[in-house]
Amino acid sequence: MKNVHPLKAERRRQRRLAVLKTENPYCPMCGETALECLEVHEIAGFRRDAQAEIIVCRNCHRKLTTGLLNAGIPMVRESCSLERTAQCLRALAVTMRAEADALDRWARSLIDLEQEDFVNLNSCKRRLNNGTSQRKQQNQPSSP
């Protein structure tokens, strides 16, 4: 369907970029770049520390929030500042674990890609060498 209001679409895009606070947003967990899929995740919860934020896609946001709940980190602001700080640190640990897992996945995919390219390169070299060997044999005079 054709966008009949391109100016409105551009305004929506600019508002979205303003909310995300960056010109090139992406999800560090999965690499998603579609603006309509990205949102801000308050690492410790907006009631504890609204300044500690990360941009993630909606799917990864749900996974992070579930990870916080599974770790026993409630989505409420503690009255005791010491307890609040402890929960902020725990929430940060959950997020950093998820980021570390994502980095590990990305590193493994690069290694797999490199190995695949290495195999493809060796295969090409063998074919090239076989073709060169065959041409050399064809160019050699046959012995009487």
Biotite code that builds the C-alpha atoms (Angstrom):
import biotite.structure as struc

atoms = struc.array([
    struc.Atom([0.000, 0.000, 0.000], chain_id="A", res_id=1, res_name="MET", atom_name="CA", element="C"),
    struc.Atom([1.365, 3.382, -1.005], chain_id="A", res_id=2, res_name="LYS", atom_name="CA", element="C"),
    struc.Atom([2.022, 5.909, 1.739], chain_id="A", res_id=3, res_name="ASN", atom_name="CA", element="C"),
    struc.Atom([-0.333, 8.773, 0.905], chain_id="A", res_id=4, res_name="VAL", atom_name="CA", element="C"),
    struc.Atom([1.172, 11.038, 3.596], chain_id="A", res_id=5, res_name="HIS", atom_name="CA", element="C"),
    struc.Atom([4.981, 10.931, 3.244], chain_id="A", res_id=6, res_name="PRO", atom_name="CA", element="C"),
    struc.Atom([5.407, 14.055, 5.403], chain_id="A", res_id=7, res_name="LEU", atom_name="CA", element="C"),
    struc.Atom([3.502, 12.432, 8.259], chain_id="A", res_id=8, res_name="LYS", atom_name="CA", element="C"),
    struc.Atom([5.605, 9.312, 7.876], chain_id="A", res_id=9, res_name="ALA", atom_name="CA", element="C"),
    struc.Atom([8.800, 11.368, 8.080], chain_id="A", res_id=10, res_name="GLU", atom_name="CA", element="C"),
    struc.Atom([7.511, 13.194, 11.181], chain_id="A", res_id=11, res_name="ARG", atom_name="CA", element="C"),
    struc.Atom([6.730, 9.832, 12.816], chain_id="A", res_id=12, res_name="ARG", atom_name="CA", element="C"),
    struc.Atom([10.237, 8.653, 11.923], chain_id="A", res_id=13, res_name="ARG", atom_name="CA", element="C"),
    struc.Atom([11.814, 11.791, 13.419], chain_id="A", res_id=14, res_name="GLN", atom_name="CA", element="C"),
    struc.Atom([9.732, 11.480, 16.604], chain_id="A", res_id=15, res_name="ARG", atom_name="CA", element="C"),
    struc.Atom([10.795, 7.846, 16.928], chain_id="A", res_id=16, res_name="ARG", atom_name="CA", element="C"),
    struc.Atom([14.459, 8.777, 16.512], chain_id="A", res_id=17, res_name="LEU", atom_name="CA", element="C"),
    struc.Atom([14.031, 11.486, 19.171], chain_id="A", res_id=18, res_name="ALA", atom_name="CA", element="C"),
    struc.Atom([12.581, 8.936, 21.615], chain_id="A", res_id=19, res_name="VAL", atom_name="CA", element="C"),
    struc.Atom([15.442, 6.530, 20.875], chain_id="A", res_id=20, res_name="LEU", atom_name="CA", element="C"),
    struc.Atom([17.967, 9.404, 21.180], chain_id="A", res_id=21, res_name="LYS", atom_name="CA", element="C"),
    struc.Atom([20.149, 8.285, 18.272], chain_id="A", res_id=22, res_name="THR", atom_name="CA", element="C"),
    struc.Atom([20.279, 8.547, 14.495], chain_id="A", res_id=23, res_name="GLU", atom_name="CA", element="C"),
    struc.Atom([21.233, 4.890, 13.902], chain_id="A", res_id=24, res_name="ASN", atom_name="CA", element="C"),
    struc.Atom([19.399, 2.770, 16.469], chain_id="A", res_id=25, res_name="PRO", atom_name="CA", element="C"),
    struc.Atom([19.714, -1.002, 16.581], chain_id="A", res_id=26, res_name="TYR", atom_name="CA", element="C"),
    struc.Atom([19.145, -3.819, 19.033], chain_id="A", res_id=27, res_name="CYS", atom_name="CA", element="C"),
    struc.Atom([22.506, -4.994, 20.441], chain_id="A", res_id=28, res_name="PRO", atom_name="CA", element="C"),
    struc.Atom([20.984, -8.374, 21.262], chain_id="A", res_id=29, res_name="MET", atom_name="CA", element="C"),
    struc.Atom([19.795, -9.383, 17.788], chain_id="A", res_id=30, res_name="CYS", atom_name="CA", element="C"),
    struc.Atom([20.821, -6.591, 15.411], chain_id="A", res_id=31, res_name="GLY", atom_name="CA", element="C"),
    struc.Atom([17.273, -5.427, 14.542], chain_id="A", res_id=32, res_name="GLU", atom_name="CA", element="C"),
    struc.Atom([17.284, -1.964, 12.907], chain_id="A", res_id=33, res_name="THR", atom_name="CA", element="C"),
    struc.Atom([13.632, -1.390, 11.964], chain_id="A", res_id=34, res_name="ALA", atom_name="CA", element="C"),
    struc.Atom([12.476, 1.716, 13.841], chain_id="A", res_id=35, res_name="LEU", atom_name="CA", element="C"),
    struc.Atom([8.981, 0.368, 14.381], chain_id="A", res_id=36, res_name="GLU", atom_name="CA", element="C"),
    struc.Atom([10.456, -2.622, 16.245], chain_id="A", res_id=37, res_name="CYS", atom_name="CA", element="C"),
    struc.Atom([12.809, -0.710, 18.563], chain_id="A", res_id=38, res_name="LEU", atom_name="CA", element="C"),
    struc.Atom([12.087, 0.706, 22.000], chain_id="A", res_id=39, res_name="GLU", atom_name="CA", element="C"),
    struc.Atom([13.879, 1.901, 25.111], chain_id="A", res_id=40, res_name="VAL", atom_name="CA", element="C"),
    struc.Atom([14.472, -0.572, 27.952], chain_id="A", res_id=41, res_name="HIS", atom_name="CA", element="C"),
    struc.Atom([15.179, 0.974, 31.349], chain_id="A", res_id=42, res_name="GLU", atom_name="CA", element="C"),
    struc.Atom([17.806, -1.412, 32.644], chain_id="A", res_id=43, res_name="ILE", atom_name="CA", element="C"),
    struc.Atom([16.855, -1.118, 36.315], chain_id="A", res_id=44, res_name="ALA", atom_name="CA", element="C"),
    struc.Atom([13.235, -0.159, 35.695], chain_id="A", res_id=45, res_name="GLY", atom_name="CA", element="C"),
    struc.Atom([12.001, 3.390, 35.204], chain_id="A", res_id=46, res_name="PHE", atom_name="CA", element="C"),
    struc.Atom([10.930, 3.600, 38.866], chain_id="A", res_id=47, res_name="ARG", atom_name="CA", element="C"),
    struc.Atom([14.483, 2.950, 40.049], chain_id="A", res_id=48, res_name="ARG", atom_name="CA", element="C"),
    struc.Atom([16.673, 4.682, 37.478], chain_id="A", res_id=49, res_name="ASP", atom_name="CA", element="C"),
    struc.Atom([15.138, 6.061, 34.299], chain_id="A", res_id=50, res_name="ALA", atom_name="CA", element="C"),
    struc.Atom([18.546, 7.288, 33.097], chain_id="A", res_id=51, res_name="GLN", atom_name="CA", element="C"),
    struc.Atom([20.058, 3.817, 32.680], chain_id="A", res_id=52, res_name="ALA", atom_name="CA", element="C"),
    struc.Atom([18.642, 2.849, 29.287], chain_id="A", res_id=53, res_name="GLU", atom_name="CA", element="C"),
    struc.Atom([19.388, 0.627, 26.344], chain_id="A", res_id=54, res_name="ILE", atom_name="CA", element="C"),
    struc.Atom([17.676, 0.411, 22.950], chain_id="A", res_id=55, res_name="ILE", atom_name="CA", element="C"),
    struc.Atom([16.368, -3.063, 22.177], chain_id="A", res_id=56, res_name="VAL", atom_name="CA", element="C"),
    struc.Atom([13.784, -4.578, 19.860], chain_id="A", res_id=57, res_name="CYS", atom_name="CA", element="C"),
    struc.Atom([10.406, -5.501, 21.286], chain_id="A", res_id=58, res_name="ARG", atom_name="CA", element="C"),
    struc.Atom([11.214, -9.222, 21.383], chain_id="A", res_id=59, res_name="ASN", atom_name="CA", element="C"),
    struc.Atom([14.497, -8.728, 23.226], chain_id="A", res_id=60, res_name="CYS", atom_name="CA", element="C"),
    struc.Atom([12.793, -6.210, 25.542], chain_id="A", res_id=61, res_name="HIS", atom_name="CA", element="C"),
    struc.Atom([10.308, -8.888, 26.566], chain_id="A", res_id=62, res_name="ARG", atom_name="CA", element="C"),
    struc.Atom([13.139, -11.369, 27.099], chain_id="A", res_id=63, res_name="LYS", atom_name="CA", element="C"),
    struc.Atom([15.063, -8.893, 29.281], chain_id="A", res_id=64, res_name="LEU", atom_name="CA", element="C"),
    struc.Atom([11.985, -8.082, 31.358], chain_id="A", res_id=65, res_name="THR", atom_name="CA", element="C"),
    struc.Atom([11.261, -11.796, 31.791], chain_id="A", res_id=66, res_name="THR", atom_name="CA", element="C"),
    struc.Atom([14.904, -12.287, 32.812], chain_id="A", res_id=67, res_name="GLY", atom_name="CA", element="C"),
    struc.Atom([14.523, -9.598, 35.475], chain_id="A", res_id=68, res_name="LEU", atom_name="CA", element="C"),
    struc.Atom([11.353, -11.187, 36.822], chain_id="A", res_id=69, res_name="LEU", atom_name="CA", element="C"),
    struc.Atom([12.924, -14.670, 36.769], chain_id="A", res_id=70, res_name="ASN", atom_name="CA", element="C"),
    struc.Atom([15.894, -13.286, 38.721], chain_id="A", res_id=71, res_name="ALA", atom_name="CA", element="C"),
    struc.Atom([13.485, -12.093, 41.412], chain_id="A", res_id=72, res_name="GLY", atom_name="CA", element="C"),
    struc.Atom([13.851, -8.410, 40.587], chain_id="A", res_id=73, res_name="ILE", atom_name="CA", element="C"),
    struc.Atom([10.418, -6.839, 41.091], chain_id="A", res_id=74, res_name="PRO", atom_name="CA", element="C"),
    struc.Atom([9.213, -3.937, 38.950], chain_id="A", res_id=75, res_name="MET", atom_name="CA", element="C"),
    struc.Atom([8.649, -1.672, 41.959], chain_id="A", res_id=76, res_name="VAL", atom_name="CA", element="C"),
    struc.Atom([10.762, 1.055, 43.530], chain_id="A", res_id=77, res_name="ARG", atom_name="CA", element="C"),
    struc.Atom([12.174, 0.061, 46.898], chain_id="A", res_id=78, res_name="GLU", atom_name="CA", element="C"),
    struc.Atom([11.885, 2.599, 49.694], chain_id="A", res_id=79, res_name="SER", atom_name="CA", element="C"),
    struc.Atom([15.337, 1.733, 51.065], chain_id="A", res_id=80, res_name="CYS", atom_name="CA", element="C"),
    struc.Atom([18.083, 3.298, 48.943], chain_id="A", res_id=81, res_name="SER", atom_name="CA", element="C"),
    struc.Atom([20.494, 0.446, 49.705], chain_id="A", res_id=82, res_name="LEU", atom_name="CA", element="C"),
    struc.Atom([17.963, -2.155, 48.523], chain_id="A", res_id=83, res_name="GLU", atom_name="CA", element="C"),
    struc.Atom([17.188, -0.024, 45.447], chain_id="A", res_id=84, res_name="ARG", atom_name="CA", element="C"),
    struc.Atom([20.888, 0.176, 44.576], chain_id="A", res_id=85, res_name="THR", atom_name="CA", element="C"),
    struc.Atom([21.285, -3.567, 45.034], chain_id="A", res_id=86, res_name="ALA", atom_name="CA", element="C"),
    struc.Atom([18.324, -4.247, 42.710], chain_id="A", res_id=87, res_name="GLN", atom_name="CA", element="C"),
    struc.Atom([19.749, -1.801, 40.142], chain_id="A", res_id=88, res_name="CYS", atom_name="CA", element="C"),
    struc.Atom([23.039, -3.699, 40.183], chain_id="A", res_id=89, res_name="LEU", atom_name="CA", element="C"),
    struc.Atom([21.250, -7.040, 39.848], chain_id="A", res_id=90, res_name="ARG", atom_name="CA", element="C"),
    struc.Atom([19.194, -5.691, 36.936], chain_id="A", res_id=91, res_name="ALA", atom_name="CA", element="C"),
    struc.Atom([22.368, -4.456, 35.271], chain_id="A", res_id=92, res_name="LEU", atom_name="CA", element="C"),
    struc.Atom([23.908, -7.918, 35.714], chain_id="A", res_id=93, res_name="ALA", atom_name="CA", element="C"),
    struc.Atom([20.897, -9.557, 34.017], chain_id="A", res_id=94, res_name="VAL", atom_name="CA", element="C"),
    struc.Atom([21.191, -7.131, 31.084], chain_id="A", res_id=95, res_name="THR", atom_name="CA", element="C"),
    struc.Atom([24.948, -7.559, 30.801], chain_id="A", res_id=96, res_name="MET", atom_name="CA", element="C"),
    struc.Atom([24.576, -11.358, 30.809], chain_id="A", res_id=97, res_name="ARG", atom_name="CA", element="C"),
    struc.Atom([22.106, -11.083, 27.936], chain_id="A", res_id=98, res_name="ALA", atom_name="CA", element="C"),
    struc.Atom([24.488, -8.755, 26.067], chain_id="A", res_id=99, res_name="GLU", atom_name="CA", element="C"),
    struc.Atom([27.395, -11.131, 26.706], chain_id="A", res_id=100, res_name="ALA", atom_name="CA", element="C"),
    struc.Atom([25.331, -14.026, 25.326], chain_id="A", res_id=101, res_name="ASP", atom_name="CA", element="C"),
    struc.Atom([24.525, -11.942, 22.233], chain_id="A", res_id=102, res_name="ALA", atom_name="CA", element="C"),
    struc.Atom([28.200, -11.074, 21.735], chain_id="A", res_id=103, res_name="LEU", atom_name="CA", element="C"),
    struc.Atom([29.098, -14.750, 22.071], chain_id="A", res_id=104, res_name="ASP", atom_name="CA", element="C"),
    struc.Atom([26.465, -15.700, 19.447], chain_id="A", res_id=105, res_name="ARG", atom_name="CA", element="C"),
    struc.Atom([27.768, -13.022, 17.080], chain_id="A", res_id=106, res_name="TRP", atom_name="CA", element="C"),
    struc.Atom([31.374, -14.156, 17.585], chain_id="A", res_id=107, res_name="ALA", atom_name="CA", element="C"),
    struc.Atom([30.456, -17.797, 16.926], chain_id="A", res_id=108, res_name="ARG", atom_name="CA", element="C"),
    struc.Atom([28.594, -16.827, 13.749], chain_id="A", res_id=109, res_name="SER", atom_name="CA", element="C"),
    struc.Atom([31.680, -14.919, 12.556], chain_id="A", res_id=110, res_name="LEU", atom_name="CA", element="C"),
    struc.Atom([33.861, -17.954, 13.249], chain_id="A", res_id=111, res_name="ILE", atom_name="CA", element="C"),
    struc.Atom([31.390, -20.196, 11.394], chain_id="A", res_id=112, res_name="ASP", atom_name="CA", element="C"),
    struc.Atom([31.323, -17.739, 8.502], chain_id="A", res_id=113, res_name="LEU", atom_name="CA", element="C"),
    struc.Atom([35.111, -17.566, 8.412], chain_id="A", res_id=114, res_name="GLU", atom_name="CA", element="C"),
    struc.Atom([35.376, -21.368, 8.415], chain_id="A", res_id=115, res_name="GLN", atom_name="CA", element="C"),
    struc.Atom([32.773, -21.580, 5.654], chain_id="A", res_id=116, res_name="GLU", atom_name="CA", element="C"),
    struc.Atom([34.666, -18.988, 3.611], chain_id="A", res_id=117, res_name="ASP", atom_name="CA", element="C"),
    struc.Atom([37.920, -20.881, 4.271], chain_id="A", res_id=118, res_name="PHE", atom_name="CA", element="C"),
    struc.Atom([36.348, -24.120, 3.022], chain_id="A", res_id=119, res_name="VAL", atom_name="CA", element="C"),
    struc.Atom([34.941, -22.327, -0.033], chain_id="A", res_id=120, res_name="ASN", atom_name="CA", element="C"),
    struc.Atom([38.312, -20.683, -0.698], chain_id="A", res_id=121, res_name="LEU", atom_name="CA", element="C"),
    struc.Atom([40.145, -24.018, -0.468], chain_id="A", res_id=122, res_name="ASN", atom_name="CA", element="C"),
    struc.Atom([37.561, -25.606, -2.765], chain_id="A", res_id=123, res_name="SER", atom_name="CA", element="C"),
    struc.Atom([38.089, -22.817, -5.303], chain_id="A", res_id=124, res_name="CYS", atom_name="CA", element="C"),
    struc.Atom([41.870, -23.207, -5.043], chain_id="A", res_id=125, res_name="LYS", atom_name="CA", element="C"),
    struc.Atom([41.592, -26.969, -5.641], chain_id="A", res_id=126, res_name="ARG", atom_name="CA", element="C"),
    struc.Atom([39.395, -26.430, -8.696], chain_id="A", res_id=127, res_name="ARG", atom_name="CA", element="C"),
    struc.Atom([41.778, -23.790, -9.968], chain_id="A", res_id=128, res_name="LEU", atom_name="CA", element="C"),
    struc.Atom([44.781, -26.060, -9.376], chain_id="A", res_id=129, res_name="ASN", atom_name="CA", element="C"),
    struc.Atom([43.005, -29.004, -11.027], chain_id="A", res_id=130, res_name="ASN", atom_name="CA", element="C"),
    struc.Atom([42.189, -26.860, -14.059], chain_id="A", res_id=131, res_name="GLY", atom_name="CA", element="C"),
    struc.Atom([45.799, -25.656, -14.272], chain_id="A", res_id=132, res_name="THR", atom_name="CA", element="C"),
    struc.Atom([47.092, -29.231, -13.997], chain_id="A", res_id=133, res_name="SER", atom_name="CA", element="C"),
    struc.Atom([44.733, -30.428, -16.715], chain_id="A", res_id=134, res_name="GLN", atom_name="CA", element="C"),
    struc.Atom([45.799, -27.599, -19.045], chain_id="A", res_id=135, res_name="ARG", atom_name="CA", element="C"),
    struc.Atom([49.471, -28.416, -18.428], chain_id="A", res_id=136, res_name="LYS", atom_name="CA", element="C"),
    struc.Atom([48.821, -32.066, -19.284], chain_id="A", res_id=137, res_name="GLN", atom_name="CA", element="C"),
    struc.Atom([46.989, -31.074, -22.455], chain_id="A", res_id=138, res_name="GLN", atom_name="CA", element="C"),
    struc.Atom([49.857, -28.785, -23.536], chain_id="A", res_id=139, res_name="ASN", atom_name="CA", element="C"),
    struc.Atom([52.566, -31.401, -22.974], chain_id="A", res_id=140, res_name="GLN", atom_name="CA", element="C"),
    struc.Atom([53.529, -33.362, -26.051], chain_id="A", res_id=141, res_name="PRO", atom_name="CA", element="C"),
    struc.Atom([52.781, -37.049, -25.774], chain_id="A", res_id=142, res_name="SER", atom_name="CA", element="C"),
    struc.Atom([55.837, -39.254, -25.528], chain_id="A", res_id=143, res_name="SER", atom_name="CA", element="C"),
    struc.Atom([56.487, -41.748, -28.354], chain_id="A", res_id=144, res_name="PRO", atom_name="CA", element="C"),
])
